[in-house]
Amino acid sequence: MTGNARQVEAVLTVDLDAVVSNWRLLAEMAGRAECAAVVKADAYGLGAVHVSAALEAAGCRTYFVAHSREGFELRRTLRRNSRVFVLNGAPAGMERELAEAALTPVVNTLGDLAVWRSCAAATGKRLAVALQLDSGMARLGLAPEDVEMIAADEGLLHGLSVELVMSHLACADEEGHPANEAQRSTFERLRARLPDAPASLANSSGTFLGKGFHFDVLRPGAALYGINPTPWTSNPMRQTVGLRARIIQTRKVKAGTAVGYGHRAVVDRDTTLATISLGYADGWPRNAGAAAFHRGQPVPFLGRVSMDSIVLDMTGCTTMPREGDFVDLLCPGQNVDDIACAAGTIGYEILSRLGRRFHRNYVGPGGTGQ
Ligand SMILES: *Cc1c(COP(=O)(O)O)cnc(C)c1O
């Protein structure tokens, strides 16, 4: 903690060493394929600029963002020869700016392809493009009949250099799901209709489905950040985030005292309470019955999660907490997937929503080491 620790309500610690080590594990699995990094949504909330700087130093050369705005942000810090793909494509009218910033749109429709082609013609430069094919998710990407149109008329790619042909798996986190193999073979069939280009199918979970899913470029996001890419077995990734919040008030109450909004909790014995400075406005799910940890000991939540605070039952603690102490919310005893499970959602949602209000502490390469 820094000297101004008393001004800090909650601290999100991002372990860049762990992110890099997760990337290295996936890059090793990739073998001769390239391991890229998906850093959309501010690297799932961890901070895309910090994460990409650490990964670039480790040798990662290809990045995926969702929005062009995220791409412009990354371009300010990444090397010019690192590639940045924009998954949601170029917003209308922004093509020139994307081309100038060397951001490569992922084209999902023939309409978008035509616009990017005109941009290439107008700039007089050959422009990089990625083509996404819908291999069976019906979310984004060119349909089989669009692929046939391109196969029949190579003029549709005039002035463009296809850097990547990609598709996305709908059920990769279910190991035995028949859709995985169906999508893989559809992808093979469709990409064979297009000019030869590097191919990419696997996200984090897809990477664990076997070599047949790797093609030329892996596109992991979640696994880099410590979310379990193999829900069918234990998590091979390192945890990357820790979260601590400050106790802002403690009190002793008598048996029968009602606690918090709606008086949802009534204590059945004399109880020591501590209120921490963290709530659902920080992205903590309101519906997750959970615990915090005080010096490694679990201390359960009492009553409802408020916008900016949560009440804890400290009665069982061997060392009594003091106002100003910190408790752990994400720590070795409790990870993002645990909270997701308690809240009935997935680790992706918990992680990417963790608040902008936290003080962030980066440790590891490129971190401040505070
Ligand atoms: C988000 C995303 C990824 C990364 O997925 P993870 O499950 O987080 O590894 C890869 N490809 C596409 C197209 C995506 O939208």
The ligand as an ORCA input file, in Angstrom:
! r2SCAN-3c Opt
* xyz 0 1
  C     -14.139    -12.507    -26.662
  C     -13.689    -13.278    -27.836
  C     -12.592    -14.155    -27.746
  C     -11.948    -14.505    -26.420
  O     -12.756    -15.454    -25.793
  P     -12.378    -16.110    -24.381
  O     -13.455    -17.091    -24.143
  O     -12.394    -14.994    -23.389
  O     -11.029    -16.710    -24.535
  C     -12.124    -14.749    -28.898
  N     -12.718    -14.514    -30.090
  C     -13.795    -13.710    -30.207
  C     -14.410    -13.510    -31.542
  C     -14.330    -13.076    -29.087
  O     -15.418    -12.296    -29.202
*
